[in-house]
């Protein structure tokens, strides 16, 4: 007598809810909030550098602490426009955003290396770029679809 054993494979189906597409309003709100936070942070870094004796003079002209905040907001807004374009036209906006902003952050360090200033001033300027990017890039990335 022969016995035949049949094994049925069970497949588990999981139905994960689709990830909602981040809204335009959320992108703009969080991007603007990150820009303001980054502006405060870069101004604080510049002020701390000045308190530590690091000059913020470029080619002999001192850059006021408020100048760091102003430029941070201006370039964060440029970044938001880039994010809006990527949101609309890129196949993978979040990945494209991160790659683009990392490249732009590295490129933004080049003028700091070339400016007529002390080495400590150049390092302070580069630090402010990295601080701003560390705040704005992830905040915007969270509001772009993967």
N, C-alpha and C positions, 0 to 999 in steps of 0.2 A: 504494500500500500504506500502510495506516495503522498506526501503532504507538501502543499505549495503555500508559501507565505508571501503575502503581498504587503508591501509597505507603502503607505500613501504619504507623500510629502506634503506637509502643510506649509503654506506660505502666509506669513503674517502681513497684513496690509495695514499700513499706518496712513492715516489721512491727516497730514499736518496742514494747518490753516495757512493759506498763502500769506507771505509777508506783504503787508500793505505798502504801497509806494508812498514814500515821504511826500508831503505836500509842499508846494511852492512857498506857502506862508511859513511853514516850519523851517525851511531852508533859509529864508530871508531873516526870520526872527532869530534863529540860533546863530546865523552868520553875523548879524549885527551885534548881538550880545557878545560873541567871541571877539569881534573887532574892538568893542569898547573895553573888554577885559584885557585884551592884548595891548591896547593903547596904555592903559594904566600900568600894566606889567613892564612895558618897555620904558615908560617914564620912570618907574621905580628903579629899574636896573640902571638907567642913566644917572639918576639921582644918587644911587648907592655908589656908582663908580666915581662920581664927582666927590662924594663925601670921603671916599677912599683915596682921593688925590689924583684920580685919572682925569686928564683934560678931555673935554669934548670939542676942542677947537680943531676945525678943519681948515687948512691953509691959513691959519692965524685967526679965523673968525669963530668964536664960540657958538656951539649949537645949543639953544635953550632946551631945557627938559621938555617943555611943551612941544617943541619941534619933533621930538621922538614920537610923542603921542599922535600928533597931527599926521605925520607921514605913515604911521602904522594904520590909522583909520583909512587914509586915502588908498593905500595899497591893499588893504583888506577888502575895500569896496571893489577894486579892480579884480581881486580874487573871486569875489561873489559873482561878478559878471562872467568870469571864466566858468565858474560852477554852473551858472544858469545855462550857458552854452553847452556845457558837457551834459547837463541834465536833459537837454533837448536832443542833442545830436550824437552823443557817444553811446556805443552799444553797452559798455560797462562804465557808467559815469564815476562810480566810487574809485575803481581801480585807476581809471584815467586821471581823475582828480589827484590822487595820491602821487602817482608818477610825475604828473605835470608840476605839482607844487614842490615836490622834492627837488626836481631839476631847477625850478625857478629860485628856490631858496639857495641852492648851491651857487647859481649864477649871481644872485644878489650879493654874495660875499666878495665877488671879484672887485667891484669898485672900492670896497672897504680896504682891500689889499693895496690898491693903487693910489689911494688918496694921500695927500701930503699931511701926514699926522704921525704922532708917536706910535710905537708898537702897541703900547697899552691902550691907546685910543682906538686903534684898529681892532684890537681884540674885543673891546667894549662894544663897538659898533656891530661886530659880527655876532656877539652874544645877543644883542637886542633883536637881530634878525631871526636867530634860532628860537628865542623865547616867543616872539610873535607867531612864528610858524607852528611851534609846539602847541599853541593855544587855538589858532584859527583852523589849521588843517584838519585835525580830528573832529572839531565841532561841525565843520561843513561836511566832512566825509560821512558822518553819522546820518546826515539828511539826504544823502544820495543813494539811489538804489545800487545794489552790488553788481 
